[in-house]
Amino acid sequence: MPPREVQGQVTHSLPPHKIEIFKSLEGWAERNILTLLKPVEKCWQPADFLPDPASEGFDDQVKELRERAKEIPDDYFVVLVGDMITEEALPTYQTMLNTLDGTRDETGASLSPWAIWTRAWTAEENRHGDLLNKYLYLSGRVDMRQIEKTIQYLIGSGMDPHTENNPYRGFIYTSFQERATFISHGNTARLAKEYGDVKLAQICGNIASDEKRHETAYTKIVEKLFEIDPDGTVLAFADMMKKKITMPAEFIYDGRDENLFDHFSAVAQRIGVYTAKDYADIVEFLVDRWNVKELTGLSAAGREAQDYVCRLAPRIRKLEERAQERAKQAPSIPFSWIFDREVQL
């Protein structure tokens, strides 16, 4: 499948004088954002949660993992695989952050706080895909070759989050996405526990904990932008909400199913891992987190944007109620990730 054409792409929408804001915030970012990174020596690593290949008990540990995995239904594995593939497309997300004017890593090893954050954030996130990939490989429940092809297709396709090289939009996008992944991994942890796999619950829970810390960092950056430039920030927030937050895996493809993202999302919605209600809740969370309702001194366009984002969550919830009614009649379809076994959408 060739890379998908994205219509109406806009680039470099941030005026040059606003790029200077990010230069002026470097000291603030060093004190307030870099401190949210964990030292490597204090971070968990994938090996902490997986059978130890150097131990004599490795075979028994793998056997136990596979026995636990047998009790987990196929629909859960479809969603866990989709989450893992999303994490494995990390090169795309680092690329995306490095498109942002004023905060990109200009050299690949820049010592600006923004560049240090991007590299260290990427390094922390890299553990997520590594851990889920190895777990799924050992589980014996999934078709790893189909999954690996999907990862290659997805990284090759890239993504277009409609951020326009604009760090206002970029950090609003990452605030939303980190909240979404925190919720999603938290729900896969909850379900794994319900299915009796406490180890898998621990894996997903630790990933969710990282996402929560990253959400704190990105929402803090946007909070600072609201403090410095409330009008420009609320306009960017409304613009991102009008375009809708595209999911990082929107171009997911396994070589067969051209609607794979819709199908994966439908299963995630049905089993309660990530839903339209969650989307509405995130909008509401960010409106409250950034005190958008209390903003004053806005331009006419700013007040209109403020009104739009403050009313958005209830509107999304109404649409979600209708979608739930339609979902009750959804068909079952085969997923190549689980050897073409069928799962209800």
N, C-alpha and C positions, 0 to 999 in steps of 0.2 A: 504494500500500500504506500503510495508516494506521500511525502509530507503534505499536510492539509493546508490549503490556502485560507488565511484569516483575513476577512474583509474589514476595511476601514481602520487599518492600524494607524495610530497617531504616535509620533515620536517627539521627544524633547519639548514637552509642554510647559516645563517650569521656566519662568523668566530668569535671566542671569542674576538679577539682584537677589532673588530668593535662594539661589544656590549658595550665596554667601552666608545665609543663615546656618547652613550645615557646617561650614568652616568655623563659624563662631561658636558652634555647639560642641566642638571636639573635646574641650576640657570637661564639659558637663558629661559627655558620653563616657569619657574615661572614668569619671567618678561614679556615675550612676548606671551605666549599661555593662561595661566590662566586668564590674564586680558581680554580675549575675552569672558569669561563666564559672564552671567548676574546674579546679586544677585537675589535670589529667590523672595524677596519682590518686585523686579522691573519687574518680568516676568509676562506675561499674563498667565491666567489659562483657561482651557476649559469652566468653568462656565461663563466667561466673554462674551462668544459668543452664549450661549444656553439659552433656556427658563428657568426661575427661578422656580424650583419646590416648593419653599416656598412662592411664591407670589400668590395672588388671581387671577391674570391674566394668570396663567400658561397654562390653557386649551386653551385660546385664542392665546397665543404665539405659542403653538404647532400647532394649526389650521393654523395660518399664515405661519409657516415653511412648513407645508405639502402642502398648496396651492401653495407656490413658487416652491416646489419640483415637483409638477405635470407638470410644464412647461418644465422640463429638460428631454431630450431624454434618452432612455435606454443605448445607447452606452457610454454616459458620465458617467452614474452610474456604468457600468462595469469597467471603468477605475478608477473612484474614489474609488470603492470597492477594486480593486487591489492595489491601492496606500495605502489605509488604512491597508489592510492585511500586506503589506510590512512593514509599520510602526509598526504594532502590533507584528512583529517577533523580536522586540528589544532585548529580552534575547539572541538571537543568535549573535547579533552584539557586545554586551558587551563581550560575550564569545570569539568571534573572536579577539577582541582587546586584551583580556587577554591571547591569545596564543603567543603574540609577545615577543620575547626574548629582554630583556633590558628595556622594558617599561611596562610589565604586572604588575597588582596589586598583589603583592606577598602574601598579608595577607587577602585581602578583605576590609581592612580599612587602607591601607598603606598611609603614608603621602608624598610619592614621588610625584612630580608635575605631572608625567605621569599618576599615579594612580588616583590622584585627578581629573585630566582632564577627564579620562575615566568615572569615576562615575558621575561627574557633567554633562558631555556631555549626558550620558545615561538618567539622570534625566530630562534634558531639552527636549530631544527627546521623552521621555515617554508621554509628553503632546500631541504630534501630533496624535498618535493612539487613545488616550483617546477621543480627541475632534472629530475626524472624525467618530469614532465608535458611539458615542452618537448622532451625527448629523444623521448618516445613520439609526440608530435605530428609531429615531423620525420621519424620513421622510416617513416611511411606503412604500417605493418603493423597498425594497430589502428583501431577505430571510435571516434573521439574523442567523437562525440555520445553514444554509449551509455555511454562512460566518464564523461563529464561529468554525465549523468543519475544514474549510480551514486553519484558524489560528493555530488550534491545530496540524493539519498535518504538517504545514510549520515549526513550532517551533520544532516539533519532528524530522523533516528531517535534520535540520541544514543547513549549506552552506559550500562550499569550494571555497574561493576566490583565491586559488593558491598563497597565500602569504608566505607559507613555514616558519611560525613562525618568519618571517624576517621583522623588522619594516620599512626598506627601502620600501619593497614591500607593507607592510600594509598601510603606510601613503600615498603612491601613489594611492593605491586602494581607501582609504577614501577620498582623494582629488577629485578623479574622481566621486565617488558616491555622495558626498555632492553637487557637481556641477550638477549632473544629477537630484537629488531630488529637488534642487532649480529651475531648468528649468521645471520639471514636475509639481510641485505644482504651479509655476507661471502660467503655461498654464491652469491648472484646474481653477485657479482664473480668468484668462482672459475669459475663456469660460462661467463660472458661471455668470459673469457680462453680457456677450452677451445674455445669457438666461434669464436675468432679476432678478437673485438672488444675490443681492448685499451683503447680509449677508454671503452666502456661499463663495462668492468671497473674502470677508474679512477673513474668516476662512483659506482658502487656501493661501492667500497672507501673512498672519502672519506666517504660517508654512514655506513658502518659505523664508521669511526673516530670520528665525532661521537657515535654511539650508545654506543660504549665509554666515552668520557669522561663522558657523562651517567649511564651505569651506575655509574661510579666514585662520582659524587656521591650518587646515591640509596642505594647500598649503604653508603656512609660514614654517612649519616644514620641508617640502621637499626642499624648497628654501634654508634653512640652511644646509641641507645635501648636496645640490649641491655646496654650498660654501666650506664645509669642505672636501668633498670626491666626486668631480665631476665625476670621472671615475666610481666608484661603483654605484653612483646614476643614471647615464645615462644608465648603463647596466641593473639596476633593472627596470627602466622606460621602456626600450625596451622589456625586458622579459615579463613584465605585459601586454604590448600592443600586443605582439605576441600571448600570451595566450588568449587575449581578456578579457575585464573586464566583469566578470559574474555578472548578476544582483542578488541582495540579495534574490529575490523571485523565483530563477530559479527552485526550487523544489516544487513550489506551486501545490496543489492538493486538490480537493474538495470531493474526494471519488468516483468520476465518470470519470472526464476528465483527462486522463494521459498526454495530450498536453495542459493543461490549461495555462501554462506560454506563450507558443507560441501564443495561441488564444488571451489572454489578451494583449500581446505585439502588435499583429496585429491591434487590435482595437485602442490602444494608438497611434500607428503609423498613422492610417487612420484619426483619428480626430485631430491629431497634438499636442498631449500631450507630447509624448516622441518618437523621430524618429531616424532613422539612420543618418539623417543630424545632429541632436543634438549630437549624438555620435561623429561624425567627428568634429563638432564645439568644443566639449570639449577637444578632442585631441589637436586641434589647439590652444585653449585657454591655456592649460597647457604648451605646447611647448613655447608659448610666455611668459606666466607668469614666467616660470623658465629660460628664456633666453637660451634655449637649443641650438639654432643656433649659439650663440656667444661663446660657450664653447671652450676653448683652452687647450693644454697640455694633451690631452687624449691619452690613449693607442690605438693601432690599433683596438682592439675590441671595445673600447669606441667610436672611430670615426665611426665605422660601426653602432653601436647602435644609435649614434647621427643622422647619415644619415637616418636610418630606421624610427625613430620617426618623423623627420622633413618632410619626404615624405608621411607619412601615411594618413593624413587627406584627401588630394585630391583623393587617391586611394579608401578610404571608400566612398567618395561622388559619384564616378563612379558606385560602386556597388549599392549604394542607388537608383540611377536613374533606374537601371535595376529592382530592387525590386519594385519600384513604378509602373512600367509597369505591373508586375505580379499581384500586389495587386488590380488592376482595375477589375480583373476577380474573386475576392475572393468570396466564398460562405457565406451564413448566417448560424450561428449555435446557438443552445440554450445555455444559461448560467444559471447554477443553482442558482447563486447569485441573479438573477432577476426573480425567479420563472419559469425558463426554457423558458422565452421569447427569441426569436431569434434576433441576432444582426449580421450585416455584419462584416466580418473580414477585 
